[in-house]
Amino acid sequence: MEWTVIRRLDGLLQGDYQTLFRGVGLDLADLREYQYHDDVRYIDWNVTARLQTPYVREYHEDREIAAWFLLDQTASMDFGSRRRSKRSVSTDFVTVLARLLTRHGNRVGAMCYDGRVDTIIPTRSGRRHVLHILHRLLARPVTARSAATNLTDLLRPALPLVRRRSLLFVVSDFISEPGWVAPLGHLRQRHDVVAVRLSDPLEAELPDLGLVVVQDAETGEQLFVDSHDRAFRRRFAAAAERRETALRAAFQQAGVDVLELSTDDDLVEAILRFADLRKRRRQLAASGGLPEHLETGAWLDGTQARVPSSTGARGA
């Protein structure tokens, strides 16, 4: 991992570091007019009252930041139709980003959720701490069947736990009971939040496999379906498209950036696309305008976003 991925990314991201990951600074750099999605805490009320136009303070960024990985470790993450599962992609992503951050002196921590938050690893720096996080993830027991995932139970505990402004990566397939949009938006008000959405190609389009048994990996519910039926496959694709639309709206409502990772993606290329589009979006925001596809909450993967599986077809 160190040679094939991290060194390659570390070199390619040189010069983009402050744009991709923004620390909290204390030294005032400039004043500019307020723009949509600016943090209202940075409004300079004296200048606003004098000029009758909202103005915000800009600060010199501090490179040292704290990053948290909020990790969905439920049974649906074990699904993968190719050589990798969503869980393995999640582990690779956490390892790469944690090592990249700690190489620059930053601190990283993790919260793991499996029906409840059962593991909290405080933020520390250094290579040994990254190896400790990786060991804890790899040593987790096989997830037993339980109730359906509710990401609210992962996001709400993070509010009182992460007090200082930090960089938060919410890593999940977002196959969840409803209600998680509001706490995700609350986290976004205080922190820089990136939703890392994991998916598999089989969750978007069902191939012709004949008669198959589809099982929910979390509840154990089973359905016997005829995937040879073209009408059934069309209904499956239509349901996936509706879930896609709803998920896009949810991320837009929460106001978070989204990195799409599929089990058949190249991790380096996906992170580079994310870094490039995040940098371009911030440059456009500083110049006063953004095209619709680069607004906060856009899917920063550079391609058409994929669709998560339905609640009733987890781990098929």
Secondary structure, DSSP 8 states (H G I E B T S, - for coil): -IIIIIHHHHHHTTT-HHHHS-----SEEEEEE--TT--GGGB-HHHHHHHTS-EEEEE---S--EEEEEEE-SGGGG--SSSS-HHHHHHHHHHHHHHHHHHTT-EEEEEEESSSEEEEEEEE-SHHHHHHHHHHHHT-------S---THHHHHHHHHH--S--EEEEEE-----S--HHHHHHHHHHSEEEEEEEE-GGGT-----SEEEEE-TTT--EEEEETT-HHHHHHHHHHHHHHHHHHHHHHHHHT-EEEEEETTS-HHHHHHHHHHHHHHHHHHHHHT---GGGSTT-BTTSS-------GGGTT-
